[in-house]
Amino acid sequence: MDIVFASNNINKIREINKILGNSFRLLSLSDIGITDDIPENEMTLEGNALVKARAVYKTSGLNVFADDTGLEVEALNGEPGVRSARYAGEAKDSGANIEKLLAALDGEMNRKARFRTIIALIFNGKEYLFEGIAEGWIINQKRGTGGFGYDPVFIPENRDITFAEMDLDEKNLISHRAIAFRKLTSFLRSHSGLPDNDIS
């Protein structure tokens, strides 16, 4: 089954391919000839995900899903939230975003945070939303070279290493994105005649 992931982010596509398995052929935006960025100007993760999915569906007519993820820090009243990718500016510079975050938390004892992913799916013309949350906390300096975004400073609950220190298989067991995409995968299997436990 072909399905479009409304992204050209190679890191995300690699993660999601591992989760979806071989029963689905995942197409990126470039695979269907969309090279322009889709504006993400909504005030919520749900809004951004829906805007992207709707834009691709309108252009291609194909089943499509889009995601948006935010890091929500308790001591910062949920920031950077929906602005996570552009926290330090429109360049979407992960290093600059982390520097700004650590500066904002300098001297702060409450380091609680969570990653939250929203997936918007348009399947056979109908819209669906799926959510995944990973609770954890922010450390004082970067650790690890894997992952992307804020992964080097985020330690999930019940772990003592950052997402950036985990291999992809370990991260895909517990990450916010993996949780949301397992919900998506279960839905797609159940609506495509595939057994829900078929992970081939």
Phi, psi and omega in degrees: 000130177272137174213141183267132169260117186285067182201154167240015180284109186300321181297314179297314183299320179296316178299313186289325176303320179296324184282317185290327181079186189275357181285347181235143173258111185274123178254135175272173177300318181294330178297332180253014172085016177259114183247343181281146174292141175266122183303139178240078187250010180284166185267357180225159175298319179301315181298316179296317181296317180294319179301315181294314181297316181296321181296317181289320179297319180297322182282319190255332186073007182267155170302135188212149169226153178223153180231159168217141184230141176227147170264121183247113185258124187301313183291344180254023178056038177089357176284158359284345172055231184296343179265014187306313183292333183246024185304319181258010179137170186290349182288349182054046182272110184299320179298316179293323178298316180295317179301316179295318179298312181295325177294320180294332181262005181303123180082357181276128180279328180278107182252013182298140180204165174213146168267138177228126178247134172243132174247129172254123179246134168246112187231119184052039175084356180253150183258140179221151177236142177227145184233143172225137182231136172236114178277152178178212179206164182260131177267176189276341181210159185291142175220131177099158183239357180271187177065202180198176180061230183272007184308322183292347181241009182246122173253120180285158178307144176066020174228162177238015175232157180282165173303325182288345177267353181269151168281168188297323180297318179293316180298322182288352174281330192230349189289155176306316182294318180296320179299312180296319183285334173294322175297316178299313182298318178300317178298312183297319179297314183293334180260006180237009179076015178262145176296140185296335180264009177282106182247024181293000000 
